[in-house]
Amino acid sequence: MDFGDLERRYGTHNYHPIPVVLTRGEGVWLWDDQGRKYLDMMSAYSAVSPGHSHPRLVAALVEQAGRLAVPSRAFMNDKLGPLMERLARLTGLDKVLPMNTGAEAVETAIKAARRWGYQVKRIPEGQAEILVASGNFHGRTTTIVGFSSEDAYRQDFGPFTPGFRIVPFGDLAAFEAAVGPNTAAILVEPIQGEAGIRMPPAGFLKGLRRLCDRENVLLILDEVQSGLGRTGKWFAYQHEDVLPDGVILGKALGGGLLPVSAFVGKAAIMDLFTPGSHGSTFGGNPLASAVALASLAVIEDEQLVARSAILGRHMKERLAAICSPAILDVRGAGLWVGVELDPALADARAICERLAERGLLTKETHATVVRFAPPLTITRQELDWALDLVERTIHEATPKTVAARIPHASALRPAAKGPHLVMCPPEHYEVSYKINPWMDPAAWAVSAETLAHDARVGWQKLYDTYRSLGANIEIMPAQPGLPDLVFTANCAVVLDRKVVLARYKCAERQGEEAHGRIFFDRLKRDGVVDEIHELPDGVFFEGAGDCYWDPHRGMLWTGWGQRSSPEAQATIGRVYGVPTVALELVDPRFYHLDTAFCVLSGGEVLYVPGAFTEEGRQLMRDLIGPERLIAVEDADAETLAANSVAVGRDLVFGNCGPALEAQLTTRGYTVHRVPLGSFGRSGGSAYCLTLRLDNYALAG
């Protein structure tokens, strides 16, 4: 049977689909009626962010369908309330009005804004106005297309609903000029998806927030496509640290299984709705609510927001590196990138059709933009496979007589300087208590003098090695009674001159907290750091030992389970504003992340497989790529080889076996061994003895 022919014969031609008939989907993959396999780089416009047929979502759908599906809102159900609470807490807003499609949620927001305008702002009846942006796409109802700036969306569908004014997208001054006494709201997409992944200028949302506050106007953001992790934040408005008065959600909320949407807003707006003023037979039904709750749980549990940010950065960098004169622009955020083509040199539709022939599905928009928005569950390997196809296809579609663009010299990064480090001398170092499997106070006492001497010699050798590699070293004073001060990696983590101080779970180390605070206060007075942050009470965190900056992927890896709390990840993410991924540590010998994990300067990662859960190992494979993972075998793991420090292509180890050294040498690294066996008796080595002050995300 020709399914495509049936669609063409009996269906209206309001779409121009890529000629592929899909029958099955799993994760990031799709299959057609001929059994051919495709990588999905569209995600149904973000509706399939958790991937096709996610087992947890399918299970939630089936379980709830067998219990209760649609009783209507004439009665309450046991799934809607929890969903409303989850969305309110997630957005930072107060109340939720559930609907089905994105367009319905936009219509809901329009009604809410108008009622607020009349009842609260006291706009004269029938004169409320809403400002919208040119290039907008909020849906296809007659009201919504009436304020579109696209002729194709409006033609022959009038007369249109009055009360809207179109203002140039991203032009803050134009919005300021357009606001008047009858303006009830500004309704915009933070990033315009259908328009070609159009990004506003930096500060645009902040400027709109200030404008709305000053003029008593609501700020309503349409995050139907951009929300729920697509841009590398839960919501795109979080990139500028603003809070709207209302946010419109949809697509990914249904987990790729059902249409689920919602308008979420402040109580001052939402409480104006009264019984009968708005509703939907299907909106908020328990089947949809159960799936939406499961979708949100999957996004959180599988750390899909951070994955979007990390792999999205990689995707954007790879697309921007394609040297083709056909590419005019590469723009986007997270796993949501548009490539704008010069129509004189390449045809976006033809490229999408050629990609489909090769096993990759995406769709052009506005004739000149190819957009890429894979499920957030995609792995780095899968993404690279897709990007290789994209690069080859664009090159083949470009006339060979046109010269390739050359990257501007300003894009080249300057050579790295020597590291800026903190070390603490082992003047009072000893093994006087046991808080991990490595520590044995009785064995230390047998030869305390020899071991203390060896510790001083090893520490000095490490210090001299760092200095020979160009390091600038700050010395944290040692203090009697605090033997583990020498392990400065645990006292804090520093990124972009912001410090998050440690809070120790082990009572034996808690005396270090005040000492560390005094030291960083001095560094702040000296202009070495700018900000000092502490974690909430009851949340434990042992500094850079459990928080590793990865400049190659623009992210922080955090460890939890033994000495740091999983809740520390949220505070760290807020302070630094970078993607943060948590790895659970399960082997008591590798009680800190730094004992089992090390990022090298070329982007490879040393890791001890047994230190992590299978989920953690899979996450590393997905984000780093198997070819960049270097497993530290048992013999090297037992001597804490993974607890090393990378200074450019120089690697500083307390111990490194010949097989591991050979592998690293093949990859272009130079290995430096420093005798640190005395510190191994406390479960520490080179990285533990070192805190880096010059990690920067902002410049990366």
N, C-alpha and C positions, 0 to 999 in steps of 0.2 A: 504494500500500500504506500502511495506517495503522500505522506503526511503534509509535506510542504505545499503540494498542489491543493490539498483540501483546504488549508488555511487561505491560500490565495483565492480559491474559488468561492468559498463561503464566508470568508472574513472580510471586514472592512479594511481598507488599505491605509489605516492611520499609523502604521509602523513600516519601517523599511529595514527588516531584520537581515543580519548576516545569514546567508543561505546554509544554515546548519539546523538539523532537526534533533534536538536533545531528548534523551530518554532516561538518563540516570546521572546522579551526582554523588560524589563522596569526597569530603574534605575540599581540597582545592581543584579537584578533577571532575570533568564532565565526559559523558560518552554519548555519541549520536546513534541514530537508528541503524547505522552500518557497523557499529562496534568500534568506531574510531574514538580515540582518547584526546582530550583537550585540557589544557591548563586554563582555569578561569581567571582572567585579569579584570573582571568587571564586578563580580559579587552582586549582580542584580542591583547596581547603583547603591551599594552598601547594605542591601537587605540581607545578604548572606555573609556578613562579616565573620560569624563563627564557623563558616564552612558549610558545605552541603551535607544535609542529613546527619548533623552532629549526633552521636549516640545519646548523649544526655538529653538533648532537646527532643529527639524522637521519643525517648522513654517518657519524658514529661508529658508530651502530647498524647501518647497512647494511654498512659495511666489516667490522665485527667479526662480524656474522651470517654473512657470506660466508667467514669464516676458521674460527671456532670459537665455539660458543654455550654449550653446557652439557656439560662433561665430568664434572661432580660434583667434590666436594672429596676424592674418593678419590685425586685427582692434583692437582698444582699447575698453575697457569697463569701466563701472562706479564702479566696485567692486574691480578690481585688484589693482588700485593705493592705495586706503585706506588700503588694506591688506598689501601691500609692506611697506607703511609707518609704520603701526602697528608693523610689524616684525622687521623693522630696529630699531625702538625706543626700542622695547622690548629686543632685543639682545645686543644693544649698538653698532651695526655695521651699514653699510651705505646703501647697496643695496641688492636687492632680485632677484633671478632667480627662478620662480615657476616651479615645475614639478608635477608629479602625485604620484609615489611610492617612498619609501625610497631608493630603489636601483637606480632609475633614478637620484635622488638627489646626491647620492654618485658618480655616473658616471659624473655628472655635476661638482662636486668638483674636481674630478681627472683631467678633461679637464681644469678647471680653474687653478689648481696648475701647470700643465705642461705648459700652455701658459704663465703664470707668470714666470716660470723658464726660458723659452726661451727668452721672450721679455724683462724681467726686470733683472733677475739675470744673463742672458747671458750664460746659460748652452749650450754647443754645441748641435746642432740639433740631436735628437734621443737618447740622453744620460741622459735625466732627470730621476731622481729616487725618489720614494716616500717610506718612511719608514712606516711600519704598525706593528701591535702588534700580537704576537701569541695568539691564541684563539679568534681572531676577528670574528665578523659576521657583514658584511656590506651589505649583499644581496646575490643574487644567479645568477647574470648575469655572462657570461663567463669571463669577465675581473675580476670581483670581486672574484669569486671562485678561480681564478688563484693565488691570494695572500692569500687564506685561509690556515691555518695550519691543517685543519681537512680533513683527507683522504676521508671521506664520501661525502664531498662537492665537491671534485675534481675528483674523480675516473671516468675515461673514458670521461672527458670533455676537455682534452687538444687538441692541444697545447695552452699554455697560454700566455697572453700578458706579455712581459717583462717590466722591469722598477720598480719593487717592491722588497723590502727586508723586511723579517720578523724578528722582534726584540722581545725578551721576554717582555710580558706585565708587566708594573710596574717597570721595571729595568732601572732606569734613566742612570746608568753608561753604560749600553749596548747601549742605544740610543745615548749617547754622543760619544761612540766609533764608531757607525755606520754612523754618519753624515759625509758626504764628500762634495767636491766642487760641485758635480752634484746633491746633494740632494735638491729637490724643496720643499718638504713638509713632515711633519709628520702627518699621519692620524690615529687617535685612537678614540675609544669609551671611554668616561670618566669612565664609569662603563660598564663592559661587560655583557650584558643581556643573550644572547643565550648561553654563556659559563658557565652560572650558577650564575649570579649576582656577578661576580668577582670584588672586590674592589681593586684599586691600593693602594700602600702605601701613607700615608699622605705626601703631598708636591710634589707628582709626577707631577701633572699638572703645578704647579708653576715652577718646575724644567724644564719641557719641554718648558714652555714659555720663561724662561731665556736662554735655549739652542737655541731656534729658533731665539730669538733676537740677540744673540751673533753670530750665524753662518749664518744669513740672510736666514732663512728657514721659510716657512709658517707653522703655527699650525692650523690644521683643525680637528674639533671635530664632531664626529657622534653622534648627540643627537636624533636620530629617536625614540628610545625607552625611553631614560632617560630625554628628554626635556619636557617642558610645564607642569611642576609641579610634575612629577612622583617621584622625589627624595626629595621633600620638598623644592626645590628652583625652580624658573622658568626654570633654566638650571643647569645641574650638575656642570658646570665649575664655577658657582657662589659660590660653597662650598669652593673653594680655591681662590676666588677673582681674577681670571685671565680673560682676554679677548682674545679669539682666533682670528685668521685672518679670519676664516670662520667657519660656523656652519651648519650642515645638519639637517633639521627638517622633520618630517613626522608624521605618525600614529595619535596621538591625535589632530593634526592640522585639520584633517577631521571630528572630533567630533564623530567618530564611524559610520558615514554615507557615506563618500566618501573617496577615496584615494586622499590625498592632501599632497604635499611635497614641499620643497624649499631648495635652497642653499642660505645662507645669508653671505655676506662677506664685507670686506673693499673695498672702492672704487678703490684702487690701483690694486685690483685683478679683480673686477667685470667690470670695465671700459674697460678691454681688450677684452671682448666679443664684436663682431661686427655682424651686420645683416647677417644671414646665418651661423654663426659659431656654433650655438646651437639653439634648439627649441623643441617644443612639440605641437601637435595639441590640446591636452586637457589641457596642463599645463597653469594654470592661468585663466581658463575659469570662467565666472562670477558665475556659479552655485557653483563650488568648492570654489571660493573666498568668496562668501556670507556665506557659511557654515563655512569656516575657521574663518572669522571675528566673527561669532556668537559663535564659539567654544572658541575663545580667550576671548570674553566678558563673557561667562559663567564661565570660569576658574577664571577670575578676580572678577566678581561680587559675586560669591558664595565662594570666598576665598578658592579655592580648593588647592592652593599651601600650604597655612598654614595648612589646614586640613590634607594634605598628610604628612607633617612633624610631626604633633601632633599625629595622629593616627598611623603613621608609626613607631614612637618611641614606642608606646604602643604595636604594633604588634611584633616588634623585641624583646622587653623585654619579652613578653609572650612566644614567641617561644624559646628564650634563656633559659627561666626558666623551660622548659620541661626536666625533669630528665630522659633521655633515653640514654643508651649507643649506640643506633643506630645513634644518632645525632653527627656528627663530627664537624659541624660548622654552625653558623647562621650569615648571613652577608647581608648587603644591606643598602639602604638609602630611607627614606620616605616610601611610600606604595609600596615598591619593595624589597622583601626579599627572599633570597634563603636559603633553609635548606639542607645542604649536609649530606647524609646518608652513613653509612658504608655498602657497598654492601654485606658484609658477614652476616649482621644482619637484613637488611631491604631492600626491593625492591621498588624503587621510583615509578615505573610504577604501581605496585600492590597497593601501597598506594593511588595513584591518582585514580585508578579504584574503590577502596573501598570508597574513599571520594565521588566519583560521585554517588555511590549507596546510600549514606547518604544525598545527596543533596548539595554537594559542588563541583564545577568544577575548576580544575587547571590541570597543565600538567608538567610532568617531563622534564628535559633537561640533556643531557649527561649521562643518565641512573642512575645517583646518586643524582641529585638535584631536589627537589620539590620547585617550585617557587610560590610566592604569590604576585599578583599585582592586587588587586581589583579596580574597579572604584573609583576615588577620592571622589565620593559622598557618599561613604559608611559611616554608622554611627558606633559609638562605640559599640552599642548593636549588630548590625549585624556582626561586626568584631569579637566580643567576642563569638557569636554563632559559627562562623566559626572556631575560634581558639580552642574552646572546642572540636569540632569534630576532628580537626587536632591532638590535644593532645591525645584524646582517641584512634584514629586510629593508631598513631605511637606506643603507648603503646601496643596495641593489636598485632601489627606486630612484636614486639620485643620478642625474646626468654626470657622466665621468669627466666632462670637460670643465666642470665648475670646481674651482679650488676649494679645499677644505678650510674651515676657519681655524685659526691658530689661537690657543688660549692666551689671553692678555698676560703680560709679565707680572702684573699685580696679583694674579691668582697664585703665583708661586710662593710657597712658604719659606721664610728665612730659616737658615740652619739653626738647629736647636742649641741652646746654651747648656752648660753644666747644670745638674739638678741642685735645688735648694732643699736641704734636709735638716731634720732634727735628730740628734743622738743624745743619749744620756750615759755617762761613763759608769762602769761597773764597780764603783768605789765601795758600795755596800751590798753587792750582789752575792746571794747565797740561795740554797734551796732549803728553806726553813718550814715549808708546809707543802701539802699535796692537794692540788686542785685539778690535776689532769694525769693521765696514765704515765706520762714521762717523768714525773717528779718523784724522787725517792730521797727524803731528807736523811734517812739513815745511811745511804750509800754516799751522799755528799759529805756527811760528817767524818767518814773514814779518812778522807784525804782533802779536807776543806782548804788547807793552805795551798796545795798543788792546784786544785781546781780553780780557786780564786785567782791564782797567778796565771793559769792558762786563759781564764776569762779576760783578764786585763790585756794579755798579749794578743788574743784573738780580736778583742774589740779595737785595739790600736791598729792592728793590721787592716781591719775593715775600714776604719776611719781613714787610714793612709790610702787604701785602694780607692775610696770615694774621692779623696782629694786629687789623686792622680788622674781621675776621670773628669776633673773640672768642677767638683761639687763645692758649693758654699754650705757650710755646716753650722747650724745653731746648736749650742750645747744647753740641754736642760739639766739643771743641777741635780745631783743625786742626793738622797736623804736617808739617814739611818732609819731602819724599820720598814723601809719600802723597797725591798730587793728587786721587785719586778718593774720598777721605774725604768730600768735599762731597756725594757721592751717598749720603746716609744711609739711603735705603730699602734699600740692599744689605747693611747691617751686621747686620741681625737682623729677625725678625718678632716682634711682641708681640700677645698675645691673652690676656685675663683675667689680666693682670699677670704672665704667664709669657713668658720670652724664649727663643727659639731662635736661637743665634748663627750667623753665616755661617761657612762654610768655602769659601774661594775656590779655584776650579780654575786660574785664571790666576796664574802665579807673581808677576806684577807687582802683584797686589793682596793677596797673602798677608800682607804686613806689617801690613795693617789689622786682622787678627784679634786680635792682642794689644791693640791700641789700643781696639778695640770692647769687649773683655772688661773692661778697666779702667774704661771709661765706664759700662758696665752694672753693674759692681760698685758704683760710686758711686751709681747710681740705686737699687740695692737697699738700700744703707746709708741712703739718704734716704727710703726707704719708697715710692718711685715704682713699683717692680716687686717681685715676691715670689720668683720662681724664675728661674734661669738654666740653660739646657740646651745641650748640644753634640751634634752629630751624630757617628755612628761614623766611625772613620778610613776614608778612601777614599770617603766620601759627600760630594759637593759641594752647596752650597746658598747662594744669594745673597739671603737675607733676603726682605723684603717685595717686592723686585723680582720674585721668583718665587713669591710666596705671598700671595694676595689674600683678605682677609676679606670675605665677602658676608653682611651681616646679614639681608638679605631672604629668603635661602634657608637661613640658619643653617649656612654651610659655608665651607670654604677651597678656593679654586682654586689649584692649583700648576702651575708651568710647568717643563718639563724638555727636555733635548735639546742645549742649547748651553752653558749655564753651570751648571746645576743637574742633579743626578743624579735619575733616576726613583725611586731607593731612598729619597730624602729624604722622600717622601710618607708612608711608613710611620712614620718617627720623628715627623713633625709630627702625624700622626693620633693617635699614642699620647700625645704630650705634651698636646694640647689636647682630645682626646676628642670631636671634632666630625667630621662627614662631610668627607672630603677627596677631591677629584677632580683627576686629573692631566691636563694638556693638553700635547701634544707641540708644540714650536716648531720650524718647519721653514725659515723664511726667516732667513738670517743677519743681516739688518738689524734684525730684531725678536728680539733674543737674550735678552731678559727678558720675562716675562709682562706686566710693567707698561708695556712699550713698545707693546703691542698690545691692551690689555684694561683697562677701567676700569668699576667698578660705581658707578652713580649713586644718589643718595639716594632716588629713586622706584622703584628696582628695575630700571631699564633698565641695559643694559650697552653701552658703546662697545667695538667690537672691529674689528681689522683682519683681514678674512677670510683673506687670503693668508698670514698668519703661522702658521696652524694647518692640521693635516691635515683631510681631510673627516670623519674620525671625530670629531675634536675639535669641528668646526663642528656636526656632528649632535648631539653631546652637549650643546652650548650650546643648540641649538634645543629639545632634549628637556627640559632642566632649567629654562631661562629662559623659553622661549616665543618664537617668531619676532617677535611684536608688540613685544617688549621689547628686541630686539637692534637696535642702531643701527650700521650698517656705516660705518666710517671709510674714505672713498675715498682713492685713491692720493695726491692732492695734500696732503691733511691728514695722511695716514699718514707721508709723507716729512718732515713737519715735527713729527712725534711728537705730534700732537694727542691721540692716545689716552693719552698719558702725562700725564694731568690729575688734579686733586684735587677731590673733591666735599666741600663744607662745607655741608650742608643743601642748599638749592636754589641755592647759589652754586657755580659751577664755575670753577676756576682753570686756565688754559691758558698754555702758552708760545706756542702759536699755534692759531688756530681759524678756518677759512675761513667766508665768509658763508653758504654753504648749510648747513653743519653748525650754525652759530650759529642760523640761522633755525629749523632743526628742533628744536634744544634750547629755544629761546625758546617755540616753540609748545607744548612739553611743560611749560612753567612754570619754566624755569631762567634764571638770570642768568649771563652769561659775563663773566669777568674775564681780560683778556690781560696777561701780564707778559713783557717782552722777555728771553728766555732763550736767544737764538741762540748765544751763546758756549758754553753747556753742550750745545747740540745737536751741537757738534763732537766731543763724546765720546759721543753717542748717548743723551743724557739731557735731561729737561725737568722740569716742575713736580713730578710724583710722585717721580721719582728723587731730588730734592733734599729729600725729606720722609719722615720715618718717624713713623707714628702710634702713640702709646702707649696710647690709650684705646679700643681695640677690645675689646668685651665680648661673649662668647657666653652667659655664665651669666645675664645680666640680660635677654637677648633673648627 
